[in-house]
Amino acid sequence: ALYGIEKTAILRALAAQAGTRYLTSIDTACVSDAPCGLAPAAVEALGLIPFSEPDAQGRVRVASTSPIRWAAVTALTQLTGWTPEPYLVEDETWQTLFTQYAAAAAR
């Protein structure tokens, strides 16, 4: 806890401020097949890690740290045509997801 405030409360508040959702836990296996096939360098540059394949409407769920870089969300849409749905995660979770994503992309 930071100053007696639980991490979940901070994440919830940051997500509310950004008008998005948050995840307190996520199975890192969801990126074990590098969903969407983006290069790890692109994922790292955007700060957005896909953790689902695009659905029939082109929506793809992505993990982000706070603050969400909305310009990166827009860039991902322009590059792919998908509609990213950002979910805030803790910095450590993002790094774990990225490591898993990059390893899957290297296979």
Phi and psi restraints in degrees (range 20) as a CNS / XPLOR table:
assign (resid 1 and name C) (resid 2 and name N)
       (resid 2 and name CA) (resid 2 and name C) 1.0 -102.6 20.0 2
assign (resid 2 and name N) (resid 2 and name CA)
       (resid 2 and name C) (resid 3 and name N) 1.0 117.6 20.0 2
assign (resid 2 and name C) (resid 3 and name N)
       (resid 3 and name CA) (resid 3 and name C) 1.0 51.7 20.0 2
assign (resid 3 and name N) (resid 3 and name CA)
       (resid 3 and name C) (resid 4 and name N) 1.0 35.3 20.0 2
assign (resid 3 and name C) (resid 4 and name N)
       (resid 4 and name CA) (resid 4 and name C) 1.0 80.1 20.0 2
assign (resid 4 and name N) (resid 4 and name CA)
       (resid 4 and name C) (resid 5 and name N) 1.0 5.5 20.0 2
assign (resid 4 and name C) (resid 5 and name N)
       (resid 5 and name CA) (resid 5 and name C) 1.0 -103.7 20.0 2
assign (resid 5 and name N) (resid 5 and name CA)
       (resid 5 and name C) (resid 6 and name N) 1.0 128.1 20.0 2
assign (resid 5 and name C) (resid 6 and name N)
       (resid 6 and name CA) (resid 6 and name C) 1.0 -69.7 20.0 2
assign (resid 6 and name N) (resid 6 and name CA)
       (resid 6 and name C) (resid 7 and name N) 1.0 147.3 20.0 2
assign (resid 6 and name C) (resid 7 and name N)
       (resid 7 and name CA) (resid 7 and name C) 1.0 -56.4 20.0 2
assign (resid 7 and name N) (resid 7 and name CA)
       (resid 7 and name C) (resid 8 and name N) 1.0 -37.8 20.0 2
assign (resid 7 and name C) (resid 8 and name N)
       (resid 8 and name CA) (resid 8 and name C) 1.0 -62.4 20.0 2
assign (resid 8 and name N) (resid 8 and name CA)
       (resid 8 and name C) (resid 9 and name N) 1.0 -40.7 20.0 2
assign (resid 8 and name C) (resid 9 and name N)
       (resid 9 and name CA) (resid 9 and name C) 1.0 -64.5 20.0 2
assign (resid 9 and name N) (resid 9 and name CA)
       (resid 9 and name C) (resid 10 and name N) 1.0 -39.4 20.0 2
assign (resid 9 and name C) (resid 10 and name N)
       (resid 10 and name CA) (resid 10 and name C) 1.0 -66.0 20.0 2
assign (resid 10 and name N) (resid 10 and name CA)
       (resid 10 and name C) (resid 11 and name N) 1.0 -46.8 20.0 2
assign (resid 10 and name C) (resid 11 and name N)
       (resid 11 and name CA) (resid 11 and name C) 1.0 -60.8 20.0 2
assign (resid 11 and name N) (resid 11 and name CA)
       (resid 11 and name C) (resid 12 and name N) 1.0 -42.8 20.0 2
assign (resid 11 and name C) (resid 12 and name N)
       (resid 12 and name CA) (resid 12 and name C) 1.0 -61.8 20.0 2
assign (resid 12 and name N) (resid 12 and name CA)
       (resid 12 and name C) (resid 13 and name N) 1.0 -42.6 20.0 2
assign (resid 12 and name C) (resid 13 and name N)
       (resid 13 and name CA) (resid 13 and name C) 1.0 -66.8 20.0 2
assign (resid 13 and name N) (resid 13 and name CA)
       (resid 13 and name C) (resid 14 and name N) 1.0 -42.9 20.0 2
assign (resid 13 and name C) (resid 14 and name N)
       (resid 14 and name CA) (resid 14 and name C) 1.0 -63.8 20.0 2
assign (resid 14 and name N) (resid 14 and name CA)
       (resid 14 and name C) (resid 15 and name N) 1.0 -39.3 20.0 2
assign (resid 14 and name C) (resid 15 and name N)
       (resid 15 and name CA) (resid 15 and name C) 1.0 -65.8 20.0 2
assign (resid 15 and name N) (resid 15 and name CA)
       (resid 15 and name C) (resid 16 and name N) 1.0 -42.1 20.0 2
assign (resid 15 and name C) (resid 16 and name N)
       (resid 16 and name CA) (resid 16 and name C) 1.0 -62.0 20.0 2
assign (resid 16 and name N) (resid 16 and name CA)
       (resid 16 and name C) (resid 17 and name N) 1.0 -42.1 20.0 2
assign (resid 16 and name C) (resid 17 and name N)
       (resid 17 and name CA) (resid 17 and name C) 1.0 -62.7 20.0 2
assign (resid 17 and name N) (resid 17 and name CA)
       (resid 17 and name C) (resid 18 and name N) 1.0 -37.6 20.0 2
assign (resid 17 and name C) (resid 18 and name N)
       (resid 18 and name CA) (resid 18 and name C) 1.0 -85.0 20.0 2
assign (resid 18 and name N) (resid 18 and name CA)
       (resid 18 and name C) (resid 19 and name N) 1.0 -9.1 20.0 2
assign (resid 18 and name C) (resid 19 and name N)
       (resid 19 and name CA) (resid 19 and name C) 1.0 70.2 20.0 2
assign (resid 19 and name N) (resid 19 and name CA)
       (resid 19 and name C) (resid 20 and name N) 1.0 38.3 20.0 2
assign (resid 19 and name C) (resid 20 and name N)
       (resid 20 and name CA) (resid 20 and name C) 1.0 -138.2 20.0 2
assign (resid 20 and name N) (resid 20 and name CA)
       (resid 20 and name C) (resid 21 and name N) 1.0 -174.1 20.0 2
assign (resid 20 and name C) (resid 21 and name N)
       (resid 21 and name CA) (resid 21 and name C) 1.0 -99.5 20.0 2
assign (resid 21 and name N) (resid 21 and name CA)
       (resid 21 and name C) (resid 22 and name N) 1.0 173.0 20.0 2
assign (resid 21 and name C) (resid 22 and name N)
       (resid 22 and name CA) (resid 22 and name C) 1.0 -143.3 20.0 2
assign (resid 22 and name N) (resid 22 and name CA)
       (resid 22 and name C) (resid 23 and name N) 1.0 159.4 20.0 2
assign (resid 22 and name C) (resid 23 and name N)
       (resid 23 and name CA) (resid 23 and name C) 1.0 -126.7 20.0 2
assign (resid 23 and name N) (resid 23 and name CA)
       (resid 23 and name C) (resid 24 and name N) 1.0 127.6 20.0 2
assign (resid 23 and name C) (resid 24 and name N)
       (resid 24 and name CA) (resid 24 and name C) 1.0 -86.9 20.0 2
assign (resid 24 and name N) (resid 24 and name CA)
       (resid 24 and name C) (resid 25 and name N) 1.0 -20.1 20.0 2
assign (resid 24 and name C) (resid 25 and name N)
       (resid 25 and name CA) (resid 25 and name C) 1.0 -152.3 20.0 2
assign (resid 25 and name N) (resid 25 and name CA)
       (resid 25 and name C) (resid 26 and name N) 1.0 152.4 20.0 2
assign (resid 25 and name C) (resid 26 and name N)
       (resid 26 and name CA) (resid 26 and name C) 1.0 -152.4 20.0 2
assign (resid 26 and name N) (resid 26 and name CA)
       (resid 26 and name C) (resid 27 and name N) 1.0 140.1 20.0 2
assign (resid 26 and name C) (resid 27 and name N)
       (resid 27 and name CA) (resid 27 and name C) 1.0 -76.0 20.0 2
assign (resid 27 and name N) (resid 27 and name CA)
       (resid 27 and name C) (resid 28 and name N) 1.0 114.3 20.0 2
assign (resid 27 and name C) (resid 28 and name N)
       (resid 28 and name CA) (resid 28 and name C) 1.0 -64.7 20.0 2
assign (resid 28 and name N) (resid 28 and name CA)
       (resid 28 and name C) (resid 29 and name N) 1.0 -14.0 20.0 2
assign (resid 28 and name C) (resid 29 and name N)
       (resid 29 and name CA) (resid 29 and name C) 1.0 -64.8 20.0 2
assign (resid 29 and name N) (resid 29 and name CA)
       (resid 29 and name C) (resid 30 and name N) 1.0 -17.1 20.0 2
assign (resid 29 and name C) (resid 30 and name N)
       (resid 30 and name CA) (resid 30 and name C) 1.0 -65.0 20.0 2
assign (resid 30 and name N) (resid 30 and name CA)
       (resid 30 and name C) (resid 31 and name N) 1.0 -14.4 20.0 2
assign (resid 30 and name C) (resid 31 and name N)
       (resid 31 and name CA) (resid 31 and name C) 1.0 -111.3 20.0 2
assign (resid 31 and name N) (resid 31 and name CA)
       (resid 31 and name C) (resid 32 and name N) 1.0 10.2 20.0 2
assign (resid 31 and name C) (resid 32 and name N)
       (resid 32 and name CA) (resid 32 and name C) 1.0 -69.1 20.0 2
assign (resid 32 and name N) (resid 32 and name CA)
       (resid 32 and name C) (resid 33 and name N) 1.0 -13.5 20.0 2
assign (resid 32 and name C) (resid 33 and name N)
       (resid 33 and name CA) (resid 33 and name C) 1.0 -111.9 20.0 2
assign (resid 33 and name N) (resid 33 and name CA)
       (resid 33 and name C) (resid 34 and name N) 1.0 18.7 20.0 2
assign (resid 33 and name C) (resid 34 and name N)
       (resid 34 and name CA) (resid 34 and name C) 1.0 46.0 20.0 2
assign (resid 34 and name N) (resid 34 and name CA)
       (resid 34 and name C) (resid 35 and name N) 1.0 66.0 20.0 2
assign (resid 34 and name C) (resid 35 and name N)
       (resid 35 and name CA) (resid 35 and name C) 1.0 -53.0 20.0 2
assign (resid 35 and name N) (resid 35 and name CA)
       (resid 35 and name C) (resid 36 and name N) 1.0 145.1 20.0 2
assign (resid 35 and name C) (resid 36 and name N)
       (resid 36 and name CA) (resid 36 and name C) 1.0 77.6 20.0 2
assign (resid 36 and name N) (resid 36 and name CA)
       (resid 36 and name C) (resid 37 and name N) 1.0 -14.7 20.0 2
assign (resid 36 and name C) (resid 37 and name N)
       (resid 37 and name CA) (resid 37 and name C) 1.0 67.9 20.0 2
assign (resid 37 and name N) (resid 37 and name CA)
       (resid 37 and name C) (resid 38 and name N) 1.0 22.9 20.0 2
assign (resid 37 and name C) (resid 38 and name N)
       (resid 38 and name CA) (resid 38 and name C) 1.0 -75.0 20.0 2
assign (resid 38 and name N) (resid 38 and name CA)
       (resid 38 and name C) (resid 39 and name N) 1.0 145.3 20.0 2
assign (resid 38 and name C) (resid 39 and name N)
       (resid 39 and name CA) (resid 39 and name C) 1.0 -65.9 20.0 2
assign (resid 39 and name N) (resid 39 and name CA)
       (resid 39 and name C) (resid 40 and name N) 1.0 140.6 20.0 2
assign (resid 39 and name C) (resid 40 and name N)
       (resid 40 and name CA) (resid 40 and name C) 1.0 -54.0 20.0 2
assign (resid 40 and name N) (resid 40 and name CA)
       (resid 40 and name C) (resid 41 and name N) 1.0 -36.0 20.0 2
assign (resid 40 and name C) (resid 41 and name N)
       (resid 41 and name CA) (resid 41 and name C) 1.0 -62.6 20.0 2
assign (resid 41 and name N) (resid 41 and name CA)
       (resid 41 and name C) (resid 42 and name N) 1.0 -37.6 20.0 2
assign (resid 41 and name C) (resid 42 and name N)
       (resid 42 and name CA) (resid 42 and name C) 1.0 -69.0 20.0 2
assign (resid 42 and name N) (resid 42 and name CA)
       (resid 42 and name C) (resid 43 and name N) 1.0 -42.5 20.0 2
assign (resid 42 and name C) (resid 43 and name N)
       (resid 43 and name CA) (resid 43 and name C) 1.0 -61.0 20.0 2
assign (resid 43 and name N) (resid 43 and name CA)
       (resid 43 and name C) (resid 44 and name N) 1.0 -45.1 20.0 2
assign (resid 43 and name C) (resid 44 and name N)
       (resid 44 and name CA) (resid 44 and name C) 1.0 -65.5 20.0 2
assign (resid 44 and name N) (resid 44 and name CA)
       (resid 44 and name C) (resid 45 and name N) 1.0 -43.4 20.0 2
assign (resid 44 and name C) (resid 45 and name N)
       (resid 45 and name CA) (resid 45 and name C) 1.0 -63.4 20.0 2
assign (resid 45 and name N) (resid 45 and name CA)
       (resid 45 and name C) (resid 46 and name N) 1.0 -39.4 20.0 2
assign (resid 45 and name C) (resid 46 and name N)
       (resid 46 and name CA) (resid 46 and name C) 1.0 -78.1 20.0 2
assign (resid 46 and name N) (resid 46 and name CA)
       (resid 46 and name C) (resid 47 and name N) 1.0 -26.9 20.0 2
assign (resid 46 and name C) (resid 47 and name N)
       (resid 47 and name CA) (resid 47 and name C) 1.0 75.0 20.0 2
assign (resid 47 and name N) (resid 47 and name CA)
       (resid 47 and name C) (resid 48 and name N) 1.0 21.6 20.0 2
assign (resid 47 and name C) (resid 48 and name N)
       (resid 48 and name CA) (resid 48 and name C) 1.0 -127.5 20.0 2
assign (resid 48 and name N) (resid 48 and name CA)
       (resid 48 and name C) (resid 49 and name N) 1.0 122.4 20.0 2
assign (resid 48 and name C) (resid 49 and name N)
       (resid 49 and name CA) (resid 49 and name C) 1.0 -109.1 20.0 2
assign (resid 49 and name N) (resid 49 and name CA)
       (resid 49 and name C) (resid 50 and name N) 1.0 114.5 20.0 2
assign (resid 49 and name C) (resid 50 and name N)
       (resid 50 and name CA) (resid 50 and name C) 1.0 -64.4 20.0 2
assign (resid 50 and name N) (resid 50 and name CA)
       (resid 50 and name C) (resid 51 and name N) 1.0 134.7 20.0 2
assign (resid 50 and name C) (resid 51 and name N)
       (resid 51 and name CA) (resid 51 and name C) 1.0 -127.5 20.0 2
assign (resid 51 and name N) (resid 51 and name CA)
       (resid 51 and name C) (resid 52 and name N) 1.0 18.1 20.0 2
assign (resid 51 and name C) (resid 52 and name N)
       (resid 52 and name CA) (resid 52 and name C) 1.0 -151.7 20.0 2
assign (resid 52 and name N) (resid 52 and name CA)
       (resid 52 and name C) (resid 53 and name N) 1.0 155.1 20.0 2
assign (resid 52 and name C) (resid 53 and name N)
       (resid 53 and name CA) (resid 53 and name C) 1.0 -76.7 20.0 2
assign (resid 53 and name N) (resid 53 and name CA)
       (resid 53 and name C) (resid 54 and name N) 1.0 155.6 20.0 2
assign (resid 53 and name C) (resid 54 and name N)
       (resid 54 and name CA) (resid 54 and name C) 1.0 -60.3 20.0 2
assign (resid 54 and name N) (resid 54 and name CA)
       (resid 54 and name C) (resid 55 and name N) 1.0 138.4 20.0 2
assign (resid 54 and name C) (resid 55 and name N)
       (resid 55 and name CA) (resid 55 and name C) 1.0 -83.3 20.0 2
assign (resid 55 and name N) (resid 55 and name CA)
       (resid 55 and name C) (resid 56 and name N) 1.0 -173.4 20.0 2
assign (resid 55 and name C) (resid 56 and name N)
       (resid 56 and name CA) (resid 56 and name C) 1.0 -61.2 20.0 2
assign (resid 56 and name N) (resid 56 and name CA)
       (resid 56 and name C) (resid 57 and name N) 1.0 -25.7 20.0 2
assign (resid 56 and name C) (resid 57 and name N)
       (resid 57 and name CA) (resid 57 and name C) 1.0 -92.5 20.0 2
assign (resid 57 and name N) (resid 57 and name CA)
       (resid 57 and name C) (resid 58 and name N) 1.0 2.2 20.0 2
assign (resid 57 and name C) (resid 58 and name N)
       (resid 58 and name CA) (resid 58 and name C) 1.0 83.9 20.0 2
assign (resid 58 and name N) (resid 58 and name CA)
       (resid 58 and name C) (resid 59 and name N) 1.0 11.8 20.0 2
assign (resid 58 and name C) (resid 59 and name N)
       (resid 59 and name CA) (resid 59 and name C) 1.0 -82.5 20.0 2
assign (resid 59 and name N) (resid 59 and name CA)
       (resid 59 and name C) (resid 60 and name N) 1.0 135.4 20.0 2
assign (resid 59 and name C) (resid 60 and name N)
       (resid 60 and name CA) (resid 60 and name C) 1.0 -132.3 20.0 2
assign (resid 60 and name N) (resid 60 and name CA)
       (resid 60 and name C) (resid 61 and name N) 1.0 132.2 20.0 2
assign (resid 60 and name C) (resid 61 and name N)
       (resid 61 and name CA) (resid 61 and name C) 1.0 -82.6 20.0 2
assign (resid 61 and name N) (resid 61 and name CA)
       (resid 61 and name C) (resid 62 and name N) 1.0 134.8 20.0 2
assign (resid 61 and name C) (resid 62 and name N)
       (resid 62 and name CA) (resid 62 and name C) 1.0 -131.9 20.0 2
assign (resid 62 and name N) (resid 62 and name CA)
       (resid 62 and name C) (resid 63 and name N) 1.0 144.0 20.0 2
assign (resid 62 and name C) (resid 63 and name N)
       (resid 63 and name CA) (resid 63 and name C) 1.0 -92.7 20.0 2
assign (resid 63 and name N) (resid 63 and name CA)
       (resid 63 and name C) (resid 64 and name N) 1.0 139.9 20.0 2
assign (resid 63 and name C) (resid 64 and name N)
       (resid 64 and name CA) (resid 64 and name C) 1.0 -142.3 20.0 2
assign (resid 64 and name N) (resid 64 and name CA)
       (resid 64 and name C) (resid 65 and name N) 1.0 154.6 20.0 2
assign (resid 64 and name C) (resid 65 and name N)
       (resid 65 and name CA) (resid 65 and name C) 1.0 -93.5 20.0 2
assign (resid 65 and name N) (resid 65 and name CA)
       (resid 65 and name C) (resid 66 and name N) 1.0 172.1 20.0 2
assign (resid 65 and name C) (resid 66 and name N)
       (resid 66 and name CA) (resid 66 and name C) 1.0 -95.5 20.0 2
assign (resid 66 and name N) (resid 66 and name CA)
       (resid 66 and name C) (resid 67 and name N) 1.0 141.2 20.0 2
assign (resid 66 and name C) (resid 67 and name N)
       (resid 67 and name CA) (resid 67 and name C) 1.0 -79.9 20.0 2
assign (resid 67 and name N) (resid 67 and name CA)
       (resid 67 and name C) (resid 68 and name N) 1.0 148.7 20.0 2
assign (resid 67 and name C) (resid 68 and name N)
       (resid 68 and name CA) (resid 68 and name C) 1.0 -65.5 20.0 2
assign (resid 68 and name N) (resid 68 and name CA)
       (resid 68 and name C) (resid 69 and name N) 1.0 131.6 20.0 2
assign (resid 68 and name C) (resid 69 and name N)
       (resid 69 and name CA) (resid 69 and name C) 1.0 -88.9 20.0 2
assign (resid 69 and name N) (resid 69 and name CA)
       (resid 69 and name C) (resid 70 and name N) 1.0 93.2 20.0 2
assign (resid 69 and name C) (resid 70 and name N)
       (resid 70 and name CA) (resid 70 and name C) 1.0 -63.4 20.0 2
assign (resid 70 and name N) (resid 70 and name CA)
       (resid 70 and name C) (resid 71 and name N) 1.0 -28.9 20.0 2
assign (resid 70 and name C) (resid 71 and name N)
       (resid 71 and name CA) (resid 71 and name C) 1.0 -64.0 20.0 2
assign (resid 71 and name N) (resid 71 and name CA)
       (resid 71 and name C) (resid 72 and name N) 1.0 -35.0 20.0 2
assign (resid 71 and name C) (resid 72 and name N)
       (resid 72 and name CA) (resid 72 and name C) 1.0 -69.7 20.0 2
assign (resid 72 and name N) (resid 72 and name CA)
       (resid 72 and name C) (resid 73 and name N) 1.0 -37.8 20.0 2
assign (resid 72 and name C) (resid 73 and name N)
       (resid 73 and name CA) (resid 73 and name C) 1.0 -61.1 20.0 2
assign (resid 73 and name N) (resid 73 and name CA)
       (resid 73 and name C) (resid 74 and name N) 1.0 -45.6 20.0 2
assign (resid 73 and name C) (resid 74 and name N)
       (resid 74 and name CA) (resid 74 and name C) 1.0 -62.8 20.0 2
assign (resid 74 and name N) (resid 74 and name CA)
       (resid 74 and name C) (resid 75 and name N) 1.0 -42.2 20.0 2
assign (resid 74 and name C) (resid 75 and name N)
       (resid 75 and name CA) (resid 75 and name C) 1.0 -62.2 20.0 2
assign (resid 75 and name N) (resid 75 and name CA)
       (resid 75 and name C) (resid 76 and name N) 1.0 -42.1 20.0 2
assign (resid 75 and name C) (resid 76 and name N)
       (resid 76 and name CA) (resid 76 and name C) 1.0 -62.0 20.0 2
assign (resid 76 and name N) (resid 76 and name CA)
       (resid 76 and name C) (resid 77 and name N) 1.0 -40.2 20.0 2
assign (resid 76 and name C) (resid 77 and name N)
       (resid 77 and name CA) (resid 77 and name C) 1.0 -62.2 20.0 2
assign (resid 77 and name N) (resid 77 and name CA)
       (resid 77 and name C) (resid 78 and name N) 1.0 -45.3 20.0 2
assign (resid 77 and name C) (resid 78 and name N)
       (resid 78 and name CA) (resid 78 and name C) 1.0 -66.3 20.0 2
assign (resid 78 and name N) (resid 78 and name CA)
       (resid 78 and name C) (resid 79 and name N) 1.0 -36.8 20.0 2
assign (resid 78 and name C) (resid 79 and name N)
       (resid 79 and name CA) (resid 79 and name C) 1.0 -73.3 20.0 2
assign (resid 79 and name N) (resid 79 and name CA)
       (resid 79 and name C) (resid 80 and name N) 1.0 -33.6 20.0 2
assign (resid 79 and name C) (resid 80 and name N)
       (resid 80 and name CA) (resid 80 and name C) 1.0 -117.3 20.0 2
assign (resid 80 and name N) (resid 80 and name CA)
       (resid 80 and name C) (resid 81 and name N) 1.0 -23.0 20.0 2
assign (resid 80 and name C) (resid 81 and name N)
       (resid 81 and name CA) (resid 81 and name C) 1.0 84.6 20.0 2
assign (resid 81 and name N) (resid 81 and name CA)
       (resid 81 and name C) (resid 82 and name N) 1.0 -1.9 20.0 2
assign (resid 81 and name C) (resid 82 and name N)
       (resid 82 and name CA) (resid 82 and name C) 1.0 -82.3 20.0 2
assign (resid 82 and name N) (resid 82 and name CA)
       (resid 82 and name C) (resid 83 and name N) 1.0 164.1 20.0 2
assign (resid 82 and name C) (resid 83 and name N)
       (resid 83 and name CA) (resid 83 and name C) 1.0 -110.3 20.0 2
assign (resid 83 and name N) (resid 83 and name CA)
       (resid 83 and name C) (resid 84 and name N) 1.0 99.0 20.0 2
assign (resid 83 and name C) (resid 84 and name N)
       (resid 84 and name CA) (resid 84 and name C) 1.0 -69.5 20.0 2
assign (resid 84 and name N) (resid 84 and name CA)
       (resid 84 and name C) (resid 85 and name N) 1.0 138.0 20.0 2
assign (resid 84 and name C) (resid 85 and name N)
       (resid 85 and name CA) (resid 85 and name C) 1.0 -113.6 20.0 2
assign (resid 85 and name N) (resid 85 and name CA)
       (resid 85 and name C) (resid 86 and name N) 1.0 99.2 20.0 2
assign (resid 85 and name C) (resid 86 and name N)
       (resid 86 and name CA) (resid 86 and name C) 1.0 -74.4 20.0 2
assign (resid 86 and name N) (resid 86 and name CA)
       (resid 86 and name C) (resid 87 and name N) 1.0 140.7 20.0 2
assign (resid 86 and name C) (resid 87 and name N)
       (resid 87 and name CA) (resid 87 and name C) 1.0 -123.9 20.0 2
assign (resid 87 and name N) (resid 87 and name CA)
       (resid 87 and name C) (resid 88 and name N) 1.0 127.0 20.0 2
assign (resid 87 and name C) (resid 88 and name N)
       (resid 88 and name CA) (resid 88 and name C) 1.0 -74.8 20.0 2
assign (resid 88 and name N) (resid 88 and name CA)
       (resid 88 and name C) (resid 89 and name N) 1.0 138.5 20.0 2
assign (resid 88 and name C) (resid 89 and name N)
       (resid 89 and name CA) (resid 89 and name C) 1.0 -134.2 20.0 2
assign (resid 89 and name N) (resid 89 and name CA)
       (resid 89 and name C) (resid 90 and name N) 1.0 162.4 20.0 2
assign (resid 89 and name C) (resid 90 and name N)
       (resid 90 and name CA) (resid 90 and name C) 1.0 -66.8 20.0 2
assign (resid 90 and name N) (resid 90 and name CA)
       (resid 90 and name C) (resid 91 and name N) 1.0 154.8 20.0 2
assign (resid 90 and name C) (resid 91 and name N)
       (resid 91 and name CA) (resid 91 and name C) 1.0 -55.1 20.0 2
assign (resid 91 and name N) (resid 91 and name CA)
       (resid 91 and name C) (resid 92 and name N) 1.0 -42.9 20.0 2
assign (resid 91 and name C) (resid 92 and name N)
       (resid 92 and name CA) (resid 92 and name C) 1.0 -64.7 20.0 2
assign (resid 92 and name N) (resid 92 and name CA)
       (resid 92 and name C) (resid 93 and name N) 1.0 -38.4 20.0 2
assign (resid 92 and name C) (resid 93 and name N)
       (resid 93 and name CA) (resid 93 and name C) 1.0 -65.1 20.0 2
assign (resid 93 and name N) (resid 93 and name CA)
       (resid 93 and name C) (resid 94 and name N) 1.0 -43.0 20.0 2
assign (resid 93 and name C) (resid 94 and name N)
       (resid 94 and name CA) (resid 94 and name C) 1.0 -59.6 20.0 2
assign (resid 94 and name N) (resid 94 and name CA)
       (resid 94 and name C) (resid 95 and name N) 1.0 -44.5 20.0 2
assign (resid 94 and name C) (resid 95 and name N)
       (resid 95 and name CA) (resid 95 and name C) 1.0 -64.0 20.0 2
assign (resid 95 and name N) (resid 95 and name CA)
       (resid 95 and name C) (resid 96 and name N) 1.0 -40.7 20.0 2
assign (resid 95 and name C) (resid 96 and name N)
       (resid 96 and name CA) (resid 96 and name C) 1.0 -63.1 20.0 2
assign (resid 96 and name N) (resid 96 and name CA)
       (resid 96 and name C) (resid 97 and name N) 1.0 -44.8 20.0 2
assign (resid 96 and name C) (resid 97 and name N)
       (resid 97 and name CA) (resid 97 and name C) 1.0 -61.1 20.0 2
assign (resid 97 and name N) (resid 97 and name CA)
       (resid 97 and name C) (resid 98 and name N) 1.0 -43.2 20.0 2
assign (resid 97 and name C) (resid 98 and name N)
       (resid 98 and name CA) (resid 98 and name C) 1.0 -63.4 20.0 2
assign (resid 98 and name N) (resid 98 and name CA)
       (resid 98 and name C) (resid 99 and name N) 1.0 -43.9 20.0 2
assign (resid 98 and name C) (resid 99 and name N)
       (resid 99 and name CA) (resid 99 and name C) 1.0 -58.9 20.0 2
assign (resid 99 and name N) (resid 99 and name CA)
       (resid 99 and name C) (resid 100 and name N) 1.0 -44.1 20.0 2
assign (resid 99 and name C) (resid 100 and name N)
       (resid 100 and name CA) (resid 100 and name C) 1.0 -66.1 20.0 2
assign (resid 100 and name N) (resid 100 and name CA)
       (resid 100 and name C) (resid 101 and name N) 1.0 -43.1 20.0 2
assign (resid 100 and name C) (resid 101 and name N)
       (resid 101 and name CA) (resid 101 and name C) 1.0 -62.2 20.0 2
assign (resid 101 and name N) (resid 101 and name CA)
       (resid 101 and name C) (resid 102 and name N) 1.0 -47.5 20.0 2
assign (resid 101 and name C) (resid 102 and name N)
       (resid 102 and name CA) (resid 102 and name C) 1.0 -62.8 20.0 2
assign (resid 102 and name N) (resid 102 and name CA)
       (resid 102 and name C) (resid 103 and name N) 1.0 -39.9 20.0 2
assign (resid 102 and name C) (resid 103 and name N)
       (resid 103 and name CA) (resid 103 and name C) 1.0 -64.7 20.0 2
assign (resid 103 and name N) (resid 103 and name CA)
       (resid 103 and name C) (resid 104 and name N) 1.0 -40.8 20.0 2
assign (resid 103 and name C) (resid 104 and name N)
       (resid 104 and name CA) (resid 104 and name C) 1.0 -66.7 20.0 2
assign (resid 104 and name N) (resid 104 and name CA)
       (resid 104 and name C) (resid 105 and name N) 1.0 -39.5 20.0 2
assign (resid 104 and name C) (resid 105 and name N)
       (resid 105 and name CA) (resid 105 and name C) 1.0 -67.2 20.0 2
assign (resid 105 and name N) (resid 105 and name CA)
       (resid 105 and name C) (resid 106 and name N) 1.0 -27.0 20.0 2
assign (resid 105 and name C) (resid 106 and name N)
       (resid 106 and name CA) (resid 106 and name C) 1.0 -77.2 20.0 2
assign (resid 106 and name N) (resid 106 and name CA)
       (resid 106 and name C) (resid 107 and name N) 1.0 -14.5 20.0 2
